[in-house]
Amino acid sequence: MAEVIRLQERLDKMPRRHIEPCEARILLFTGIRYERLTDENRRPETRSNGTKRKKH
């Protein structure tokens, strides 16, 4: 069974703390894509999304 905890009731019972201002950094992780190529000169003709690679 779940236990319902009402946060507002608990916050009302606790005294407020004085918090000093400080700096913060927001870090966003957008993901990383790894591709393994077995041969340096051999590249796949198409990408994983189906589009063709540009010829160099």
N, C-alpha and C positions, 0 to 999 in steps of 0.2 A: 504494500500500500504506500501511496505517496503522502508526504506530510507537507501541508501548505503553510508557508511562512510568509506572513505579511510584513514586507520590508518597511513600509511607512510607519507602522506601529512601533517597530523596533527603533527606527531613527528618531521618532518623537521622544522616546524614553532616554536616549543617550544625549549627554551634553555635547555641544558643538565644539570642535577643536579649531584653534587658530592655525591656519596653514600659511606658511611663508611662500611668496611667489618664487618660482624657479623656472629655468629654461627647460624646454622639452623638444625632442626631435621626433618627428613622425617618419617612420620607415615603411615604405611600401614594397612588398615583394610581388613582382609581376610574373614570376615563373622563369624557368630556364629550360631551354631546349637543347638537348645533346644529340649529336649525330656522330655515329662511328663510321669512318671510312677505312676500309681495309687497305686500299691502294691509293696513294697520294694523287696519281694521275687519273684514276677512274672515279668519276662522280656519277651519281644516279641521274637519269634523264628527267625524271619528274620528282617533285617534292611530295611530302606526305599529304599535302592538301590537294594534289592532283595537277597543280600548275607546272608548266615547263620551266626549266632553269634558263637563264640568259647565257648565250654562247659568248665566250671571251675572246 
